[in-house]
Amino acid sequence: MTELNRENEFRAAILSASDGLLTTALFVITAIGANLSNHAIIVSGLAGVVAGSISMSLGEFQSTDEVMEGCSPYDAALSALFTFLIGASIPILPFFFLSGISAGVVSALCSGMALFAVGTAVAKLNGKPSPYKSGLRQLAFGIIAAGLTYGIGYLFGVSIN
């Protein structure tokens, strides 16, 4: 495997983890905004994790199969699946051990730190001179997206009896 292929695989893994992290964090934030129970947050979060990891894996398989030389589409698909799962686990795990505001705060803090780390890693991979600025930008976009999805959950959250 060439250095370029290894770098491309690493970049795809980082982006897959980032997608899992942000997608699941936004699922969770929307559910919190809708005032859903811990159980409902876990179920909806896990549904998003499973759907997202399968989607990411299949997309990576397809794109690798069509354009990459010297890189197994099966390896790329498995890498995307597992790195998405790793990223997605960060915002959902607190809800298995905590509930209510505590779980939401821990989830938000862990997700924010991970977003910053991913932004920094992507900048370093791309040779950017200021990786921390990239980390802060990634965190800022995550906060904006979280605010929007929380608002959607709050506006459309309903209780069915």
Summary of the structure (lengths in Angstrom):
residues: 161
radius of gyration: 16.8
end to end distance: 57.5
largest distance: 58.7
contacts: 542
relative contact order: 0.17
helix: 85%
strand: 0%
